[in-house]
Amino acid sequence: MGYSQSKEVKKIDSLLQLSSEYKFKDMLKVLSYTRQAVSIAEKINNNELIYKCYLEIADNLYTLNLNDKSLQYASKADKILPKKSKVQQARLNEIKIINFAALGLEELELETANKNLSILLTENSNKSKEIKARTFAYLANYYERKEDYEKANQFIDKTIKLNNEISDPKPIDTYIQKADILMKTQQWDSSFIYLQKAFDEYKSKKNQSSQYNLLWALGDYYYLSGKYLKALDSYRKSLEDMNKFKVVDIECAMSIKENIYRIYEALGDEKNREKYYTEYQKDYAQYNKVNNKGLLKAVDLILDEKKGEDRIAKERAIKVAFIASGTFLILLIFLIYFYSRNKKMKKKKLKLVLQKDILIKEKQRLESEKISISKKANENQFNELFSLAKNNSPEFLILFEELYPNFVKNLKEINPKIRNSELYFCALAFLNFSTKEISHFTFVSVAAVQLRKYRIRKKYNISSEENFNIWMKALND
């Protein structure tokens, strides 16, 4: 893989990372980032990356409850990569399993899940174990819906066991699912133990995100066990957590508010019962609105983005061809006219020279306008870059690398294993932000910024007498 293609692959990875960061917050933005990743993968003609991106789109469409579209993209992925590894085939089957479950196609759901386990039977890679663990969980969910809690327990226990063999497991959802199965059989003490395990796992994470699903599960535990006041407290905390982390999960909000108004109904509190019933109805109406044609149209516009880009490119090519043909025709007429009249019309020659001078001046004016427009565009990009830096946006590094590729390339030649956090810090210094400004943008103390500068000086052998920001600037030469 050449440097240029490697650069495009990194862009795809960055876009998919951005997509995951916005999941459950802004799903249309998630699809937009994934669509951009697809365009790059198609540009470099990498079918494996196109396949990966199509499956990401299918997964996101499933999250939006657009199951038919999700399965369409799964089918597109299947066609783009006829020869798949076992892990690639299993990932495709995963998309089918969750959509079949959502659509109530239980026979296909069960058949595809069992097929997945058969495909991965002899596979021992970390990725294959992750998919196998999730497939066990899908089967546990299937049997839980069938009220066969014995089999549901057996499969979720297999997921828990397999998580111990995975390098980066996701045990929180597994513990919640285990607790839910135990609730169904009224094993309250055992259920609470697994909820506690889930909370302990959450607390052990360095970068803590939303825990609304944990609080939701705890609320269900108290609600089903008849501890209504504790249930209300957990449900409220779940809604507050969703608001804090800007999580959009209408189904969860609906479920919580439905249970809250039923609790108040059981407690005889008509005022609060009416309040949460109204909010539940409002969320229900919003849920239907989100899943109406307006969302489908927005999704279609995003996913058909490449067609629009192809159309614009085609129109632009036609315009360029038309202008080029017209210019050539004008020059040809001018030359014929000049040749035939040159000897007899000296006065006309002067006039033609003047006309030529006018054309040159017009060309210079147009070139000047072109430079001015280009300069303005660069200034706009530069202003956008500063804005992204000041807001500590994850999109900052993508735009920065587009504007200053030499700097990033030279820095990575010095330190090929440089992390994005260090690259981001060096980029801020390159843009000549002061220590105080960097401190403000990155939400750390001035002393912490100074310490980081000292460590980078030491790592890159930058003399204490040399200006840190100027040294970074020189890397762009």
N, C-alpha and C positions, 0 to 999 in steps of 0.2 A: 504494500500500500504506500503510495507516494505521499509527500508532505501535504499537497493540496487536498487529496482525498481524506487524509488523516484529520486535517483541519475541519472538513465538512462533517466528519463523523463526530468530532467533539462538539460541534454546533448542535447536532441532533441530540446528543446526550444532554447538553445544557437545556435544550428546549423541553425534552422529556422530564428533566428534573424540575423545571419551572412548572410544567403541567401538573406534576405530583404535589407541588407546594400549594397550588390553588384548588386542589380537589376538595369538594364539599364546601368551597367558599364561592367560587365563580366558575361554574362548569362550562359556560360558553367560552371563557378565556382558556380553560383547560383544553377544549377542543381546538381552539385557534392555534395554540402552541403546538399541539400534536399534528395539526394539518400542515403547519410550517415545516415540522420535522419530516413529514411525508414528502413534501415538495423537494427538500434537499436530498432525501434518499433516492427519489426518482431521478433527480438531476445527475447524481453520480452513478445511477443504474445499479444500486446495491439491493438485490431482491431480499436478502436476509433482513436488512434494516427496514425495507418497505413492509415486510411481513410483521416485524416487531411493532412498527408504528400502527399498522392496521389493527393489530390485536389490542393496542392501547386505546385506539379510537373505539373499538367494539366494547371494551371494558367501561369506558366513560359513557357510552350511549346506554349501556345497561344501568349505570348509576342514575341516568336521567329517566329510567323506566321506558326507554325507546327500544324495546326488545327486538322488534322486527328489524330495525336499522342495525342494531348490534349484531344480529345473526347475518345480515347482509355483508357487513365488514368482515366477519369471521369467514364467510364464504370467499370474499375477495382475497383474504390472506391465504386461504387454502389453495386458490388457483395460482397466486403469484409465486408460490414456492412448492412445486409438486413433490420434490424430494426433501423430506424433512427429517431431522434427527428425532429420536424418541421424545426428548424433552420438548422440542418445538411442537410436535404433534400433541403432547399432553397439555401444553399451554393452550393450544387451540381448543382442545376438548373441554378445558376448564370454562372457557367463554360459553360454550354450548350448554354445559351443565347448569350454570347459574341462570341462563336465559330460559332453558327448558323448565326449571323450577318455578321461575317467575310467571311463565305462561301456563303452568299447570299441566305440562306434558310429562307426567310422572314416569311413564314407561321409558321414554327416551332419556330422561334424567338419570334413572337408575342404570339403564344399559350403558350410557356414555361414561358414568362414574366407574362402573365395573371394568369397562374397557380401558380406562385410564390406569387403573391399578395393574391390569394385565400388561400394558405397555411398559410400565415402570418397574415391573417385577425384578428385573436383573440390573436396574440402574442404581448406582450408589453415589452419584455426584450430589453436591449440596443442593443444587437447583432442583434435581429430581426429587430429593427428599422433601423440599419445601412444597412442591406440587402434590406429592403423595400425601403429606400431612393435611393440606387443604382439602384433598379429595376425600379423605377419611371424615373430615368435618362436614363436607357436603352430604355424605351418606348418613352421618349422625343427624343432620337436619332433616333429611328425607324420612328417616324412621321416626323421628320425633313428631313430624306432621302426621305420620301414620299411627301415632300413639303406641308404637312398639318401642317402649322406653328401654327395654333390656338391650336390644340391638343398638339403639341410639347411644347408650352408655358405652357399649363395647367399642364402637367406632370413635367416639370422642376420646376414649382412653388411649386408643392407638395414636391419635393425633398428639396427645400429651406426651406419650412415650417417645414418639419420633422427634418431637421438639428438642429433646435432650441430645439428639445427634446432629442438629442443624446449627451452623455457625452463628447465625443471627436470627433466632426464632422470634415469632410474634405470639407469645403465650397469652396475652391479655384477653383477646377475643375468644381464645380456646377455653380459658377459665370461665368466662361469662357464659359461653354455650353449655359448658358442663354444669354450672350452677343452675341454668335455666331448665335443663333436663331433670335435675334433682328436685327442683321446685314442683315440676309436673307430678312427681310421685310423692310430694309433701315430705321430702327428706330435708327439713329446714336446717338442721345443724350442719349437715354435710354441704348443703348448698351455700350456707354462709361462709364456710371454710374456703370454698373456691372463690367466692367474691372477695374475701380477704386476701387471698393469694393474688388476685388480679390487682387490687389496690397496692399491695406490696411491690408488685412488679412495676406498676406505674411510678411509684415513689423512687424506685431505684434508677429510673431513666434520667440521664443527664439533661437532655433537652425535652422538658415536659411540654406536651401539647394539650389539646382538649381532652378532658376525661368525662365528657357528657354521657357517653355510652355506658361507662362504669356506674355513674350516678343514676342513670336511667334503670339499669339492671338492679341496683340496690333498692330503688323506689319500687320496682315490681316485686322484689322479695318481700318488702314490708307490706305492700298492698295485698299480695296473695296470702300472707300469713296473718292478716288482720290487724297489723300495727299501723293504723291510718295516719297518725300524727308524724311518725318517723317517715312514712312514705311521702307525705306532703313535703317534708323538709328536703328529702333526697330529690324529689321531682323538681322542686323550685331551684335547687342548686344545679341540676342538670340544664335547665333552661337558661340560668344565669351564665353557666359555663359556655353554652352555645353562643350566647350573645357576646361574651368576652372574646372568644376566639373567632367570631364571625363565621361560625359553622352554619351552613344551610342544609338542614335535614328536616324537611317538612313532615315526613312520615313519623319521625321520632317526636317532633313537637305535637303533632296531632294525637299520637298515642298517649303521651304524657298528660296533655290537657283533657283528654277524654277520661283518663283514670282520675285526675284531680276533681273534675266536676262530679264523677260518680262517688268519690270519697265524701265530698261535701254533701251530696244527696243523702248518703248513708248517715252522715252526722247531723242531718237536719238543718244545715246552714244554707238557706235558700239564696241569700245574697251572693255568696261566693260561688255557689253552684251555678247561678245564672251568669256570673262573670266569666267563668272558665268554659261554660257551655257555649257562650257567644264567641269566645276566642277559638274554641275548637271548630265551630261552624265556619269562622273566618279562615282558619288554616285549611279547612277542607275545600272551601271555595278557591283558595289560592292554589292548592294542590291540583285541582282540576284545571285551573288557568295555566299553570306551569306546564301541564301535559297536553295543552290544546294545540291548535294549528300554529299559533304564534311562535311557540318554542320550536316546532318542527320546521317552520320557515327559517328561523334564525340558524338552526343546526344545518339545514340545507345550504344556506348562504355560506356558512363557514366551510363545510365539507366540499362545496363546489367552487371554492376559492381558486383552485388551479385553473379551472375552465375559464374563469373570469380573467385570470392573468394571461392565459394563452390568447384569449380574444383581444385583450389590450395590446399584447405584443404583436399580434397579427395586424391589427389596425395601424400600429406605429410603423411596422415594416412597409405597409402599403403607402403610408404617407411619405416615408423616406424615399421609396422607389419613385413615387410621383414627383417629388421635389427634385430628385436627382435627374430624372428624365427631362423635366421642364428646364432645368439649368443647362443640361447638355444641349437641348434644342436651341435655347437662346444663344449660347456660345457659338453653335454651328452657324446659325443665321448671321450672327455678328461677323464671323470670319469671312463668310461668302460675300456679305455686303462690303466689307472692308477691302477685300481683294479686287472685286469688280469695279469699284469706284475710286481706288487709290490714285491712279494716274491722272484722271480728269478733274478730280475735285479736291484740290489741296486745302481749300477752305473747310470742306467737309471733314478732312483729316484732323484739323485742329478741333473741330466740334467733337469728333469721336474721341480724341485724346481727353478733352474735357469730360466727356461722358464716362470715359474709363476712370478718370480721376474721381468723379462722383461715385462710381461703383466701388472704388477702393476705399473711399471715405465711408461709404455705407457699410462695406464689409468690416471696416475697422470699428464702426459704431456697433454693429451686430456682435462682433467679437468682444467688445467692451461690455455690452449688455450681458453676453454669455458669461464672462468672467465675474461680473457683478452678481448675476443670479447664482452662479456656483459658490461665490464667496458667502452670499446670504444663506444658501443651503447649509454650507459648512458651519456658519455661525449658529444656525438653528440646531444642528446636530450637537455642536459644542455646548450650547445652552441646555439642551436636553440631557447631555451627559452630566453636566454640573448638577442639574435637578435630581437625576437618579442617584448621584453620589451623596447629595445632601439628605436624601430620603432613605439612604442605606438600602436601595432597591436591588433585588437579585438580578434585575435586567441590566445593571450597570456594567458588569464585566463583558456581556455580549456586545454592547455598543462600543465599549472602550476598545475591545480587540479589533472591531471593524475599523475604527478610526486610527488606531496606533498599532498595526500588526507587527512592525519592526521592533517596537519596544518589547512586546510580549514574547516575540520569537527570540530576541537577544537575551532577555531575562531567563527564559526557559533553557537556553543553551548553557547559561551559567549554572542554573539549578533546575535540571529536568524534572525533579520530584517536587517542585514548588507547589504548595497548596493554594487553593483559591483565596483563602483568608489572607495569606501573605501577599499574593498577587494583587488583591484588592487594596491592601495597605500601601504597596509600592505604587500602584496606579494613582492613589490620592496624592502621594508625594510628587509623582510625575506631573500632576496637574497643579502643583505648587500650592496646595492647601497647607496652611500653617498647622503647627502642633495643636493649637487650641481648636481650630476648625475640625481637624481629624478627630479630636477628642469628642467634639459635639456630635459629629455625624455617626460615630461608632459607639456612642453611649458608654465611653470609658473615661477614666481620669486623664489629665494631662500627663501625670507621672507615668501612667501605664503606656501612653503613646511614646514618651521619651525612652522608656525602657525597651520598647519594641524596636525603636530606631537604633538603639545601642546594639541590640542583638543582631539586627540585620547588618549594621556596619561591621560587626565582628565576623558574621557569616561570609560576607562578600568582600572582606578586606578593604573597607572604605576608610580612608584616613580621617581622623577626628578633625583635621584642619580643612577638609573638603566639605563643601555645602552638600547636605544629604539630597535635597531636591534637585540641585544642578547635576549631581552624579546620575540620578534617575533619568533626567532629561537627556543626558548624553547617550543613553542606551538606545534612543530612537534614531540616532544618526546612521 
